[in-house]
Amino acid sequence: MRVLVTGGDGFIGWPTALRLSRRGHDVLIIDNYFRRRVISLTPIETLNDRIRCWHEGYVEVCIPLDGDGPPARLEILHPTSPGSVYHATKVLDQTLFAFYAKNYGLRITDLHQGVVWGTQTEETREDDRLINRFDYDGEFGTVLNRFLMQAAVGHPLTVHGTGGQTRAFINLNDSIACLELALAHPPQAGERVKIMNQMTEVHRVRDLAELVARLTGAEVSFVDNPRREAAENELSVTNTALRGLGLKPTLLADGLLSETYDIAQRFRHRAEADKISATVRWTR
Ligand SMILES: NC(=O)c1ccc[n+]([C@@H]2O[C@H](COP(=O)([O-])OP(=O)(O)OC[C@H]3O[C@@H](n4cnc5c(N)ncnc54)[C@H](O)[C@@H]3O)[C@@H](O)[C@H]2O)c1
């Protein structure tokens, strides 16, 4: 298959491109290097050097959208209510995907993804020049990787608000496995967009902080929440479609947290202390 990986220099795109290339797909990467303006804890090579190290390759794009609307003769998108500009762009994506599937018969799978944790994959581990990026800063870093990095540098774990936010999570390796499954099982031309929940488990943020604190001895610090979001929420989400296609999830309980902690320990000398706490306020 010919695969275009947009954002293929990023945290998820890079290891995905390598995996698809390893599986024999022709992979093309598109990236404007925007993310390279943000420091990665791990030292990452230029994309050219990464690719030189891997060898020539290409990737493909898989687009996500959502599905289970109310039963009706006319299928409409389930109304979504974004809480940030970031999430609003995902909502706009949904409308575009539905349009292209309906009007042009494009076969689109919309992968709704939980927070991705982990750093390395089989391929990125093969050579330090292939190492994946690791975002730990208050704006771009995601919660679990941030906690593990904070523990590694001796910073208290920064729980935003009460830590009652309940979120879906998925390991990076599973995220890539899901994308491979989605590529292998596309909808038919003329079908509506296929929407799959790419997540493997659900956790409350303060529970994650306690888990990391227990494993590492770190302190937990509750700080003002810079984001506009519900202080406490329940989340009910299923991933039966992907499990039905054969996904075997990697769960936090499987001990893989240590892999990310080891990476954070190894590169903690590169951490910039003033980047650790969130500085952008989403509430004004
Ligand atoms: N990381 C997560 O936990 C997570 C969770 C859910 C969804 N997602 C989604 O997965 C996708 C990838 O996330 P990521 O964590 O790898 O982020 P990332 O920032 O590491 O990767 C995104 C890549 O896209 C590139 N990029 C940005 N704007 C571009 C443009 N206009 N043209 C070309 N390239 C551009 C960036 O330079 C970067 O390399 C995003 O759509 C993100 O919203 C990520």
The ligand as an ORCA input file, in Angstrom:
! r2SCAN-3c Opt
* xyz 0 1
  N      -0.225     12.422     21.510
  C      -1.460     12.153     21.937
  O      -1.675     11.779     23.117
  C      -2.647     12.282     21.000
  C      -3.911     11.895     21.469
  C      -5.023     12.003     20.636
  C      -4.858     12.487     19.337
  N      -3.622     12.872     18.921
  C      -3.509     13.394     17.553
  O      -2.542     12.632     16.825
  C      -1.887     13.513     15.885
  C      -0.373     13.439     16.095
  O      -0.088     13.823     17.445
  P       1.391     13.808     18.030
  O       1.280     13.604     19.494
  O       2.255     12.905     17.215
  O       1.795     15.330     17.804
  P       3.175     15.957     17.299
  O       3.048     17.427     17.452
  O       4.342     15.271     17.931
  O       3.169     15.609     15.744
  C       2.489     16.388     14.800
  C       3.446     16.654     13.628
  O       2.728     17.422     12.646
  C       3.575     18.449     12.169
  N       2.717     19.539     11.678
  C       1.952     20.400     12.404
  N       1.296     21.247     11.594
  C       1.626     20.895     10.325
  C       1.269     21.405      9.036
  N       0.437     22.431      8.902
  N       1.800     20.790      7.952
  C       2.655     19.731      8.084
  N       3.030     19.215      9.281
  C       2.518     19.802     10.376
  C       4.435     18.841     13.364
  O       5.644     19.436     12.976
  C       4.657     17.486     14.051
  O       5.832     16.850     13.609
  C      -2.473     14.914     16.108
  O      -3.520     15.101     15.193
  C      -3.018     14.823     17.523
  O      -4.077     15.734     17.726
  C      -2.506     12.771     19.712
*
